[in-house]
Amino acid sequence: MKIAINVPFVGKDEIAAVTSILKNGALTSAANHGGEHVQAFEKSASIF
């Protein structure tokens, strides 16, 4: 029996968000509009 570990649940919204960031070249907080995505992630992660 195999137990799935770390199986990602990736839907259309997640794929669209990643694709948008990759197309814009915004991979870091200093790149183009990347800062807003990094800040939003850090804010949501800080809740945990």
C-alpha distance matrix in Angstrom:
0.0 3.8 6.6 9.8 12.7 16.2 15.8 19.5 21.1 24.1 26.6 30.0 31.9 29.9 30.3 34.0 34.6 33.2 35.1 38.2 38.1 37.5 40.3 42.7 41.9 41.4 38.7 40.5 42.5 45.7 45.0 46.7 45.0 42.0 43.5 43.1 39.4 38.9 41.0 39.2 35.8 37.3 38.8 35.7 33.7 36.5 35.8 32.7
3.8 0.0 3.8 6.3 9.2 12.6 12.3 16.0 18.0 20.9 23.6 27.0 28.8 26.6 27.0 30.7 31.2 29.6 31.5 34.7 34.5 33.8 36.7 39.0 38.2 37.6 34.9 36.7 38.8 42.0 41.3 43.0 41.4 38.3 39.9 39.5 35.8 35.3 37.5 35.8 32.4 33.9 35.6 32.5 30.5 33.4 32.9 29.9
6.6 3.8 0.0 3.8 6.3 9.8 9.9 13.7 15.6 18.8 21.6 25.2 26.6 24.4 25.2 28.8 29.0 27.6 29.9 32.8 32.4 32.1 35.2 37.2 36.4 35.5 32.8 34.4 36.3 39.6 39.1 40.7 38.9 35.9 37.2 36.7 33.0 32.5 34.5 32.7 29.3 30.7 32.2 29.1 27.1 29.9 29.3 26.2
9.8 6.3 3.8 0.0 3.8 6.7 6.2 10.0 12.0 15.1 18.1 21.7 23.0 20.7 21.4 25.1 25.2 23.8 26.1 29.0 28.7 28.4 31.4 33.4 32.7 31.9 29.3 31.0 32.9 36.2 35.5 37.1 35.3 32.3 33.8 33.3 29.6 29.1 31.3 29.5 26.1 27.7 29.4 26.3 24.4 27.5 27.1 24.2
12.7 9.2 6.3 3.8 0.0 3.8 5.6 9.0 11.7 14.7 18.1 21.7 22.4 19.7 20.7 24.3 23.9 22.4 25.0 27.7 27.0 26.8 30.0 31.7 30.8 29.7 26.9 28.3 30.1 33.4 33.0 34.8 33.1 29.9 31.1 30.8 27.2 26.4 28.5 26.9 23.4 24.7 26.5 23.6 21.4 24.4 24.2 21.2
16.2 12.6 9.8 6.7 3.8 0.0 3.8 6.0 9.2 11.8 15.4 18.8 19.3 16.3 17.5 21.0 20.4 18.8 21.5 24.2 23.3 23.2 26.5 28.1 27.2 26.0 23.2 24.6 26.4 29.7 29.3 31.1 29.3 26.2 27.4 27.1 23.4 22.7 24.9 23.3 19.8 21.3 23.3 20.4 18.3 21.5 21.6 18.9
15.8 12.3 9.9 6.2 5.6 3.8 0.0 3.8 6.6 9.3 12.7 16.2 17.2 14.6 15.4 19.1 19.1 17.7 20.1 22.9 22.6 22.4 25.4 27.4 26.9 26.0 23.6 25.4 27.4 30.6 29.8 31.1 29.3 26.4 28.0 27.4 23.7 23.5 25.8 23.9 20.7 22.8 24.5 21.4 19.9 23.4 23.2 20.9
19.5 16.0 13.7 10.0 9.0 6.0 3.8 0.0 3.8 5.8 9.4 12.8 13.5 10.8 11.8 15.4 15.3 14.1 16.6 19.3 19.1 19.2 22.1 23.9 23.6 22.7 20.5 22.5 24.4 27.6 26.6 27.8 25.8 23.0 24.7 24.0 20.2 20.4 22.8 20.7 17.7 20.1 21.8 18.8 17.7 21.4 21.4 19.5
21.1 18.0 15.6 12.0 11.7 9.2 6.6 3.8 0.0 3.8 6.6 10.3 11.0 9.1 10.7 13.9 14.1 13.9 16.2 18.6 18.9 19.6 22.1 23.8 24.2 23.1 21.5 23.6 25.1 28.4 27.2 27.9 25.5 23.2 24.9 23.6 19.9 20.7 22.7 20.2 17.6 20.4 21.5 18.3 17.9 21.6 21.1 19.6
24.1 20.9 18.8 15.1 14.7 11.8 9.3 5.8 3.8 0.0 3.8 7.0 8.0 5.9 6.9 10.2 10.9 10.6 12.6 15.1 15.8 16.3 18.6 20.5 21.1 20.3 19.1 21.5 23.1 26.2 24.7 25.1 22.8 20.7 22.8 21.5 17.8 19.1 21.4 18.9 16.7 19.9 21.1 18.2 18.2 22.0 21.9 21.0
26.6 23.6 21.6 18.1 18.1 15.4 12.7 9.4 6.6 3.8 0.0 3.8 5.5 5.5 6.3 8.7 10.2 11.0 12.3 14.4 15.9 16.8 18.3 20.3 21.6 20.9 20.3 22.9 24.3 27.2 25.4 25.2 22.7 21.2 23.4 21.7 18.3 20.2 22.2 19.4 17.8 21.3 22.1 19.2 20.0 23.6 23.2 22.8
30.0 27.0 25.2 21.7 21.7 18.8 16.2 12.8 10.3 7.0 3.8 0.0 3.8 5.5 5.2 6.0 8.6 10.1 10.4 12.1 14.4 15.3 16.1 18.2 20.0 19.6 19.7 22.5 23.9 26.4 24.3 23.6 21.2 20.2 22.7 20.8 17.8 20.2 22.3 19.5 18.5 22.3 23.0 20.4 21.6 25.2 25.0 25.0
31.9 28.8 26.6 23.0 22.4 19.3 17.2 13.5 11.0 8.0 5.5 3.8 0.0 3.8 5.5 5.1 6.2 8.7 9.9 10.5 12.5 14.3 15.3 16.6 18.5 17.5 17.8 20.3 21.2 23.8 21.9 21.2 18.4 17.5 19.6 17.5 14.5 17.2 18.9 16.0 15.4 19.1 19.6 17.2 18.8 22.2 22.0 22.4
29.9 26.6 24.4 20.7 19.7 16.3 14.6 10.8 9.1 5.9 5.5 5.5 3.8 0.0 3.8 5.4 5.2 6.3 8.5 9.9 10.9 12.4 14.2 15.6 16.8 15.7 15.3 17.7 18.9 21.8 20.1 19.9 17.4 15.8 18.0 16.3 12.9 15.0 17.2 14.6 13.2 16.9 17.9 15.6 16.5 20.1 20.3 20.4
30.3 27.0 25.2 21.4 20.7 17.5 15.4 11.8 10.7 6.9 6.3 5.2 5.5 3.8 0.0 3.8 5.5 5.3 6.0 8.5 10.1 10.5 12.0 14.2 15.4 15.2 14.9 18.0 19.7 22.2 19.9 19.7 17.7 16.3 19.1 17.9 14.6 16.7 19.4 17.3 15.9 19.5 21.0 18.9 19.6 23.3 23.8 23.8
34.0 30.7 28.8 25.1 24.3 21.0 19.1 15.4 13.9 10.2 8.7 6.0 5.1 5.4 3.8 0.0 3.8 5.6 5.1 6.0 8.7 9.9 10.4 12.2 14.2 14.0 14.7 17.7 19.1 21.2 18.7 17.8 15.6 15.0 17.8 16.3 13.5 16.3 18.7 16.5 16.0 19.8 20.8 19.2 20.5 23.9 24.4 25.0
34.6 31.2 29.0 25.2 23.9 20.4 19.1 15.3 14.1 10.9 10.2 8.6 6.2 5.2 5.5 3.8 0.0 3.8 5.5 5.2 6.4 8.7 10.0 10.8 12.5 11.4 11.9 14.5 15.6 17.9 15.8 15.2 12.7 11.7 14.3 12.7 9.7 12.5 14.9 12.9 12.4 16.1 17.2 15.9 17.2 20.5 21.3 22.0
33.2 29.6 27.6 23.8 22.4 18.8 17.7 14.1 13.9 10.6 11.0 10.1 8.7 6.3 5.3 5.6 3.8 0.0 3.8 5.4 5.2 6.2 8.6 10.0 10.6 10.0 9.7 12.8 14.7 16.9 14.7 14.8 13.1 11.3 14.3 13.7 10.5 12.4 15.4 14.1 12.9 16.2 18.2 17.0 17.5 20.9 22.2 22.4
35.1 31.5 29.9 26.1 25.0 21.5 20.1 16.6 16.2 12.6 12.3 10.4 9.9 8.5 6.0 5.1 5.5 3.8 0.0 3.8 5.5 5.1 6.1 8.6 9.9 10.5 11.0 14.5 16.6 18.2 15.3 14.9 13.7 12.7 16.2 15.7 13.0 15.2 18.3 17.1 16.3 19.7 21.5 20.5 21.2 24.5 25.8 26.2
38.2 34.7 32.8 29.0 27.7 24.2 22.9 19.3 18.6 15.1 14.4 12.1 10.5 9.9 8.5 6.0 5.2 5.4 3.8 0.0 3.8 5.5 5.2 6.2 8.6 8.8 10.4 13.5 15.0 16.3 13.3 12.2 10.6 10.5 13.9 13.1 11.0 13.8 16.5 15.4 15.5 18.7 20.2 19.7 20.9 23.9 25.2 26.2
38.1 34.5 32.4 28.7 27.0 23.3 22.6 19.1 18.9 15.8 15.9 14.4 12.5 10.9 10.1 8.7 6.4 5.2 5.5 3.8 0.0 3.8 5.5 5.2 6.1 5.4 6.7 9.8 11.4 12.9 10.1 9.7 8.4 7.3 10.9 10.9 8.6 10.8 13.8 13.5 13.2 16.1 18.1 18.0 18.8 21.6 23.4 24.3
37.5 33.8 32.1 28.4 26.8 23.2 22.4 19.2 19.6 16.3 16.8 15.3 14.3 12.4 10.5 9.9 8.7 6.2 5.1 5.5 3.8 0.0 3.8 5.5 5.1 6.5 6.9 10.6 13.2 14.2 11.1 11.3 11.2 9.9 13.6 14.3 12.0 13.5 16.9 16.8 16.1 18.8 21.2 20.9 21.2 24.2 26.2 26.6
40.3 36.7 35.2 31.4 30.0 26.5 25.4 22.1 22.1 18.6 18.3 16.1 15.3 14.2 12.0 10.4 10.0 8.6 6.1 5.2 5.5 3.8 0.0 3.8 5.5 7.9 9.7 13.1 15.3 15.6 12.0 11.2 11.4 11.3 15.1 15.5 13.9 16.0 19.0 18.9 18.7 21.5 23.6 23.5 24.2 27.1 28.9 29.7
42.7 39.0 37.2 33.4 31.7 28.1 27.4 23.9 23.8 20.5 20.3 18.2 16.6 15.6 14.2 12.2 10.8 10.0 8.6 6.2 5.2 5.5 3.8 0.0 3.8 5.4 8.4 11.1 12.6 12.5 8.9 7.5 7.9 8.5 12.1 12.7 11.9 14.0 16.7 17.0 17.4 19.9 21.8 22.2 23.2 25.6 27.7 28.8
41.9 38.2 36.4 32.7 30.8 27.2 26.9 23.6 24.2 21.1 21.6 20.0 18.5 16.8 15.4 14.2 12.5 10.6 9.9 8.6 6.1 5.1 5.5 3.8 0.0 3.8 5.8 8.6 10.9 10.6 6.9 7.3 8.7 8.0 11.5 13.2 12.2 13.2 16.3 17.3 17.1 19.1 21.6 22.3 22.6 25.0 27.4 28.3
41.4 37.6 35.5 31.9 29.7 26.0 26.0 22.7 23.1 20.3 20.9 19.6 17.5 15.7 15.2 14.0 11.4 10.0 10.5 8.8 5.4 6.5 7.9 5.4 3.8 0.0 3.8 5.8 7.5 7.9 4.8 5.5 5.9 4.2 7.8 9.6 8.6 9.5 12.5 13.7 13.7 15.5 17.9 18.8 19.3 21.5 23.9 25.0
38.7 34.9 32.8 29.3 26.9 23.2 23.6 20.5 21.5 19.1 20.3 19.7 17.8 15.3 14.9 14.7 11.9 9.7 11.0 10.4 6.7 6.9 9.7 8.4 5.8 3.8 0.0 3.8 7.0 8.3 6.4 8.7 9.0 5.9 8.8 11.0 9.1 8.8 12.4 13.7 12.7 14.2 17.2 17.9 17.6 20.0 22.6 23.2
40.5 36.7 34.4 31.0 28.3 24.6 25.4 22.5 23.6 21.5 22.9 22.5 20.3 17.7 18.0 17.7 14.5 12.8 14.5 13.5 9.8 10.6 13.1 11.1 8.6 5.8 3.8 0.0 3.8 5.4 5.4 8.5 8.9 5.5 6.8 9.8 8.9 7.3 10.4 12.6 11.9 12.5 15.5 17.0 16.5 18.2 21.3 22.0
42.5 38.8 36.3 32.9 30.1 26.4 27.4 24.4 25.1 23.1 24.3 23.9 21.2 18.9 19.7 19.1 15.6 14.7 16.6 15.0 11.4 13.2 15.3 12.6 10.9 7.5 7.0 3.8 0.0 3.8 5.7 8.1 7.8 4.9 3.8 7.4 7.7 5.7 7.7 10.7 10.8 10.8 13.3 15.5 15.4 16.5 19.6 20.9
45.7 42.0 39.6 36.2 33.4 29.7 30.6 27.6 28.4 26.2 27.2 26.4 23.8 21.8 22.2 21.2 17.9 16.9 18.2 16.3 12.9 14.2 15.6 12.5 10.6 7.9 8.3 5.4 3.8 0.0 3.8 6.6 7.9 6.5 5.9 9.6 10.7 9.4 10.9 14.0 14.5 14.4 16.8 19.1 19.2 20.0 23.2 24.6
45.0 41.3 39.1 35.5 33.0 29.3 29.8 26.6 27.2 24.7 25.4 24.3 21.9 20.1 19.9 18.7 15.8 14.7 15.3 13.3 10.1 11.1 12.0 8.9 6.9 4.8 6.4 5.4 5.7 3.8 0.0 3.8 6.1 5.2 6.8 9.9 10.5 10.3 12.5 14.8 15.3 16.1 18.4 20.2 20.5 22.0 24.9 26.2
46.7 43.0 40.7 37.1 34.8 31.1 31.1 27.8 27.9 25.1 25.2 23.6 21.2 19.9 19.7 17.8 15.2 14.8 14.9 12.2 9.7 11.3 11.2 7.5 7.3 5.5 8.7 8.5 8.1 6.6 3.8 0.0 3.8 5.5 7.3 9.2 10.4 11.5 13.2 14.9 16.2 17.4 19.1 20.9 21.8 23.3 25.8 27.5
45.0 41.4 38.9 35.3 33.1 29.3 29.3 25.8 25.5 22.8 22.7 21.2 18.4 17.4 17.7 15.6 12.7 13.1 13.7 10.6 8.4 11.2 11.4 7.9 8.7 5.9 9.0 8.9 7.8 7.9 6.1 3.8 0.0 3.8 5.4 5.9 7.3 9.2 10.5 11.7 13.3 14.9 16.2 17.7 19.2 20.7 22.9 24.8
42.0 38.3 35.9 32.3 29.9 26.2 26.4 23.0 23.2 20.7 21.2 20.2 17.5 15.8 16.3 15.0 11.7 11.3 12.7 10.5 7.3 9.9 11.3 8.5 8.0 4.2 5.9 5.5 4.9 6.5 5.2 5.5 3.8 0.0 3.8 5.5 5.3 6.2 8.6 10.0 10.7 12.3 14.2 15.6 16.4 18.2 20.7 22.2
43.5 39.9 37.2 33.8 31.1 27.4 28.0 24.7 24.9 22.8 23.4 22.7 19.6 18.0 19.1 17.8 14.3 14.3 16.2 13.9 10.9 13.6 15.1 12.1 11.5 7.8 8.8 6.8 3.8 5.9 6.8 7.3 5.4 3.8 0.0 3.8 5.4 5.1 6.0 8.5 9.8 10.4 12.0 14.2 15.1 16.1 18.8 20.6
43.1 39.5 36.7 33.3 30.8 27.1 27.4 24.0 23.6 21.5 21.7 20.8 17.5 16.3 17.9 16.3 12.7 13.7 15.7 13.1 10.9 14.3 15.5 12.7 13.2 9.6 11.0 9.8 7.4 9.6 9.9 9.2 5.9 5.5 3.8 0.0 3.8 5.5 5.1 6.1 8.6 9.9 10.5 12.3 14.1 15.3 17.3 19.5
39.4 35.8 33.0 29.6 27.2 23.4 23.7 20.2 19.9 17.8 18.3 17.8 14.5 12.9 14.6 13.5 9.7 10.5 13.0 11.0 8.6 12.0 13.9 11.9 12.2 8.6 9.1 8.9 7.7 10.7 10.5 10.4 7.3 5.3 5.4 3.8 0.0 3.8 5.5 5.1 6.2 8.6 9.9 10.7 12.1 14.2 16.1 17.8
38.9 35.3 32.5 29.1 26.4 22.7 23.5 20.4 20.7 19.1 20.2 20.2 17.2 15.0 16.7 16.3 12.5 12.4 15.2 13.8 10.8 13.5 16.0 14.0 13.2 9.5 8.8 7.3 5.7 9.4 10.3 11.5 9.2 6.2 5.1 5.5 3.8 0.0 3.8 5.5 5.1 6.1 8.5 10.0 10.4 12.0 14.7 16.0
41.0 37.5 34.5 31.3 28.5 24.9 25.8 22.8 22.7 21.4 22.2 22.3 18.9 17.2 19.4 18.7 14.9 15.4 18.3 16.5 13.8 16.9 19.0 16.7 16.3 12.5 12.4 10.4 7.7 10.9 12.5 13.2 10.5 8.6 6.0 5.1 5.5 3.8 0.0 3.8 5.4 5.1 6.1 8.6 9.8 10.4 12.9 15.0
39.2 35.8 32.7 29.5 26.9 23.3 23.9 20.7 20.2 18.9 19.4 19.5 16.0 14.6 17.3 16.5 12.9 14.1 17.1 15.4 13.5 16.8 18.9 17.0 17.3 13.7 13.7 12.6 10.7 14.0 14.8 14.9 11.7 10.0 8.5 6.1 5.1 5.5 3.8 0.0 3.8 5.5 5.2 6.3 8.6 10.0 11.4 13.7
35.8 32.4 29.3 26.1 23.4 19.8 20.7 17.7 17.6 16.7 17.8 18.5 15.4 13.2 15.9 16.0 12.4 12.9 16.3 15.5 13.2 16.1 18.7 17.4 17.1 13.7 12.7 11.9 10.8 14.5 15.3 16.2 13.3 10.7 9.8 8.6 6.2 5.1 5.4 3.8 0.0 3.8 5.4 5.2 6.0 8.5 10.3 11.6
37.3 33.9 30.7 27.7 24.7 21.3 22.8 20.1 20.4 19.9 21.3 22.3 19.1 16.9 19.5 19.8 16.1 16.2 19.7 18.7 16.1 18.8 21.5 19.9 19.1 15.5 14.2 12.5 10.8 14.4 16.1 17.4 14.9 12.3 10.4 9.9 8.6 6.1 5.1 5.5 3.8 0.0 3.8 5.5 5.0 6.0 8.9 10.3
38.8 35.6 32.2 29.4 26.5 23.3 24.5 21.8 21.5 21.1 22.1 23.0 19.6 17.9 21.0 20.8 17.2 18.2 21.5 20.2 18.1 21.2 23.6 21.8 21.6 17.9 17.2 15.5 13.3 16.8 18.4 19.1 16.2 14.2 12.0 10.5 9.9 8.5 6.1 5.2 5.4 3.8 0.0 3.8 5.5 5.2 7.0 9.7
35.7 32.5 29.1 26.3 23.6 20.4 21.4 18.8 18.3 18.2 19.2 20.4 17.2 15.6 18.9 19.2 15.9 17.0 20.5 19.7 18.0 20.9 23.5 22.2 22.3 18.8 17.9 17.0 15.5 19.1 20.2 20.9 17.7 15.6 14.2 12.3 10.7 10.0 8.6 6.3 5.2 5.5 3.8 0.0 3.8 5.5 5.6 7.8
33.7 30.5 27.1 24.4 21.4 18.3 19.9 17.7 17.9 18.2 20.0 21.6 18.8 16.5 19.6 20.5 17.2 17.5 21.2 20.9 18.8 21.2 24.2 23.2 22.6 19.3 17.6 16.5 15.4 19.2 20.5 21.8 19.2 16.4 15.1 14.1 12.1 10.4 9.8 8.6 6.0 5.0 5.5 3.8 0.0 3.8 5.4 5.7
36.5 33.4 29.9 27.5 24.4 21.5 23.4 21.4 21.6 22.0 23.6 25.2 22.2 20.1 23.3 23.9 20.5 20.9 24.5 23.9 21.6 24.2 27.1 25.6 25.0 21.5 20.0 18.2 16.5 20.0 22.0 23.3 20.7 18.2 16.1 15.3 14.2 12.0 10.4 10.0 8.5 6.0 5.2 5.5 3.8 0.0 3.8 5.3
35.8 32.9 29.3 27.1 24.2 21.6 23.2 21.4 21.1 21.9 23.2 25.0 22.0 20.3 23.8 24.4 21.3 22.2 25.8 25.2 23.4 26.2 28.9 27.7 27.4 23.9 22.6 21.3 19.6 23.2 24.9 25.8 22.9 20.7 18.8 17.3 16.1 14.7 12.9 11.4 10.3 8.9 7.0 5.6 5.4 3.8 0.0 3.8
32.7 29.9 26.2 24.2 21.2 18.9 20.9 19.5 19.6 21.0 22.8 25.0 22.4 20.4 23.8 25.0 22.0 22.4 26.2 26.2 24.3 26.6 29.7 28.8 28.3 25.0 23.2 22.0 20.9 24.6 26.2 27.5 24.8 22.2 20.6 19.5 17.8 16.0 15.0 13.7 11.6 10.3 9.7 7.8 5.7 5.3 3.8 0.0
